[in-house]
Amino acid sequence: MNNFTRFFMGVAMSFATSQALAADFSDPTWPCIQRKVAGLSMGLMWQNPTENVALGDDLKGPVHDLAAALTLQRVDMDAAKGMVTDFTARHGADRDVLQEVFAQVFHSVESRRTRIMGGIGRVSTGQIELAQRIDDARSEMDRLMALPEPDYDQVDKLEEQLDWDDRIYRERQQTVSYLCESPVLLEKRLFAIAQLLQEAAG
């Protein structure tokens, strides 16, 4: 195990531990089993980053193109490794240059992750409101049925609305379960890309 691998494993373990300790499940708008981590830190993924990396004009385009490709989720890590190998063969393996590649990947993926988390919050808020409406409708049905002469037409309307709302609620829950995985997958991808680029830098 080389020094970088030891470092990366140590950072990853420290990151996971700190996130677990900082987990806060008191946010009623966060429906996920996964802990809520509002923002990621590039410094936890890149060892001793250089401040204010400046690229020459000849590197700006290739760095942007590589970062844009690595950002795509459809590009698996084997393909990503090949892209990084091609890049370093053409442009060298300067650590600061590869750090700038990662910085661009990080900001793009983190922005996407933030949008997804905002969407999760909005869907969750809608689910909370829908669940309350379902509970209120059930209470109203119980009240109507307890009357000496229930209004069965009104009960039928409530029952029909309940069936519809319940179907929507269950379908949204499946979407929420899928969305909840997305921020974690993006975090893992960022760590993997950071490791790939730092290994290429030597």
Secondary structure per residue as TSV (DSSP state, phi and psi in degrees):
chain	resnum	aa	ss	phi	psi
A	1	M	-	360.0	120.8
A	2	N	-	-79.4	173.4
A	3	N	H	-63.2	-38.3
A	4	F	H	-65.4	-42.7
A	5	T	H	-61.8	-41.2
A	6	R	H	-60.6	-44.1
A	7	F	H	-61.6	-47.4
A	8	F	H	-62.4	-43.6
A	9	M	H	-64.0	-38.6
A	10	G	H	-65.5	-43.0
A	11	V	H	-64.6	-43.6
A	12	A	H	-61.7	-43.2
A	13	M	H	-66.2	-42.2
A	14	S	H	-63.4	-41.0
A	15	F	H	-62.2	-47.8
A	16	A	H	-63.0	-40.7
A	17	T	H	-66.0	-44.8
A	18	S	H	-64.8	-36.3
A	19	Q	H	-68.1	-40.3
A	20	A	H	-64.1	-42.1
A	21	L	H	-66.9	-30.9
A	22	A	H	-89.1	-1.2
A	23	A	-	-57.7	135.7
A	24	D	-	-131.2	108.3
A	25	F	T	-97.6	16.5
A	26	S	T	-84.8	-8.7
A	27	D	-	-77.1	110.0
A	28	P	T	-69.5	-14.7
A	29	T	T	-91.6	1.0
A	30	W	-	-104.6	105.7
A	31	P	-	-91.6	-2.0
A	32	C	-	-84.9	147.8
A	33	I	S	-67.1	-37.7
A	34	Q	S	-63.0	142.6
A	35	R	-	-62.0	149.8
A	36	K	-	-90.3	117.8
A	37	V	-	-119.9	107.9
A	38	A	-	-62.8	-42.0
A	39	G	-	-145.1	150.4
A	40	L	-	-99.8	159.9
A	41	S	-	-117.9	123.1
A	42	M	G	-61.9	-31.9
A	43	G	G	-63.8	-22.2
A	44	L	G	-79.4	-13.3
A	45	M	T	-110.2	-20.9
A	46	W	S	-121.4	121.9
A	47	Q	S	-71.4	123.9
A	48	N	S	46.8	65.0
A	49	P	-	-65.2	146.1
A	50	T	-	-83.3	138.6
A	51	E	S	-79.7	140.0
A	52	N	S	52.3	61.2
A	53	V	-	-68.8	128.9
A	54	A	-	-111.9	130.6
A	55	L	-	-103.9	145.4
A	56	G	-	-71.7	159.5
A	57	D	H	-58.9	-31.4
A	58	D	H	-72.5	-15.6
A	59	L	H	-103.9	-17.3
A	60	K	H	-59.7	-44.6
A	61	G	H	-65.4	-52.8
A	62	P	H	-59.8	-38.6
A	63	V	H	-64.5	-45.8
A	64	H	H	-60.3	-44.1
A	65	D	H	-65.1	-42.5
A	66	L	H	-65.0	-45.0
A	67	A	H	-61.1	-42.6
A	68	A	H	-62.2	-39.4
A	69	A	H	-68.2	-42.9
A	70	L	H	-67.8	-23.2
A	71	T	H	-70.7	-27.8
A	72	L	-	-69.0	125.7
A	73	Q	T	-67.4	-25.0
A	74	R	T	-73.1	-13.1
A	75	V	S	-85.0	107.2
A	76	D	-	-76.0	172.6
A	77	M	H	-70.9	-27.0
A	78	D	H	-65.7	-44.6
A	79	A	H	-65.3	-39.0
A	80	A	H	-61.4	-41.2
A	81	K	H	-61.8	-41.2
A	82	G	H	-63.3	-40.0
A	83	M	H	-63.4	-42.5
A	84	V	H	-66.4	-39.9
A	85	T	H	-61.9	-43.8
A	86	D	H	-63.1	-41.2
A	87	F	H	-62.6	-48.4
A	88	T	H	-68.3	-29.5
A	89	A	H	-66.9	-33.4
A	90	R	H	-88.5	-37.0
A	91	H	H	-120.0	2.2
A	92	G	-	88.1	173.6
A	93	A	-	-117.2	40.8
A	94	D	-	-61.8	129.8
A	95	R	H	-63.2	-39.9
A	96	D	H	-66.0	-37.3
A	97	V	H	-64.7	-44.9
A	98	L	H	-68.7	-30.2
A	99	Q	H	-63.5	-39.8
A	100	E	H	-66.7	-35.3
A	101	V	H	-58.5	-48.2
A	102	F	H	-66.1	-38.8
A	103	A	H	-58.1	-42.3
A	104	Q	H	-68.1	-39.4
A	105	V	H	-62.5	-46.1
A	106	F	H	-58.4	-49.4
A	107	H	H	-65.8	-36.4
A	108	S	H	-69.2	-47.0
A	109	V	H	-68.9	-39.3
A	110	E	H	-64.1	-37.3
A	111	S	H	-64.0	-42.9
A	112	R	H	-63.4	-42.4
A	113	R	H	-62.4	-40.7
A	114	T	H	-62.7	-41.2
A	115	R	H	-63.6	-41.1
A	116	I	H	-63.5	-43.6
A	117	M	H	-64.7	-36.4
A	118	G	H	-63.5	-39.7
A	119	G	H	-64.7	-39.6
A	120	I	H	-60.2	-43.7
A	121	G	H	-61.8	-41.5
A	122	R	H	-67.1	-42.6
A	123	V	H	-63.7	-41.5
A	124	S	H	-62.9	-42.3
A	125	T	H	-60.8	-41.0
A	126	G	H	-63.1	-38.3
A	127	Q	H	-66.7	-39.2
A	128	I	H	-61.7	-44.8
A	129	E	H	-65.8	-39.8
A	130	L	H	-67.6	-39.8
A	131	A	H	-62.0	-38.8
A	132	Q	H	-65.5	-39.8
A	133	R	H	-64.5	-39.1
A	134	I	H	-63.6	-44.9
A	135	D	H	-62.2	-41.9
A	136	D	H	-64.2	-40.5
A	137	A	H	-65.7	-39.1
A	138	R	H	-66.5	-39.3
A	139	S	H	-64.1	-39.2
A	140	E	H	-66.7	-38.7
A	141	M	H	-62.5	-42.9
A	142	D	H	-61.8	-40.3
A	143	R	H	-64.9	-44.3
A	144	L	H	-64.4	-41.2
A	145	M	H	-70.5	-20.0
A	146	A	T	-83.4	-9.2
A	147	L	S	-70.9	152.3
A	148	P	S	-57.4	-36.8
A	149	E	S	-130.7	87.2
A	150	P	-	-62.0	146.0
A	151	D	-	-87.0	93.7
A	152	Y	H	-68.8	-28.2
A	153	D	H	-62.2	-44.0
A	154	Q	H	-67.2	-37.9
A	155	V	H	-62.8	-41.8
A	156	D	H	-62.3	-41.3
A	157	K	H	-63.1	-43.9
A	158	L	H	-63.5	-40.6
A	159	E	H	-65.3	-40.3
A	160	E	H	-64.0	-43.0
A	161	Q	H	-65.9	-38.4
A	162	L	H	-61.4	-44.5
A	163	D	H	-60.0	-43.1
A	164	W	H	-66.0	-47.7
A	165	D	H	-63.1	-39.3
A	166	D	H	-65.5	-39.0
A	167	R	H	-63.4	-45.3
A	168	I	H	-61.5	-43.3
A	169	Y	H	-59.3	-47.3
A	170	R	H	-66.0	-37.9
A	171	E	H	-66.1	-41.4
A	172	R	H	-64.3	-36.0
A	173	Q	H	-62.0	-35.5
A	174	Q	H	-65.8	-39.1
A	175	T	H	-64.7	-41.3
A	176	V	H	-61.5	-43.0
A	177	S	H	-59.1	-40.1
A	178	Y	H	-68.3	-46.0
A	179	L	H	-61.5	-35.8
A	180	C	H	-62.6	-26.9
A	181	E	H	-75.1	-26.4
A	182	S	H	-61.2	-48.8
A	183	P	H	-59.7	-37.1
A	184	V	H	-66.7	-42.9
A	185	L	H	-63.5	-37.7
A	186	L	H	-67.3	-39.0
A	187	E	H	-59.9	-46.8
A	188	K	H	-62.5	-39.1
A	189	R	H	-65.1	-41.8
A	190	L	H	-61.2	-43.9
A	191	F	H	-60.8	-42.5
A	192	A	H	-65.4	-40.9
A	193	I	H	-67.9	-39.8
A	194	A	H	-59.7	-44.3
A	195	Q	H	-63.0	-44.9
A	196	L	H	-59.2	-47.2
A	197	L	H	-70.2	-37.5
A	198	Q	H	-71.4	-33.3
A	199	E	H	-66.3	-37.5
A	200	A	H	-65.7	-32.2
A	201	A	H	-74.0	-19.7
A	202	G	-	75.8	360.0
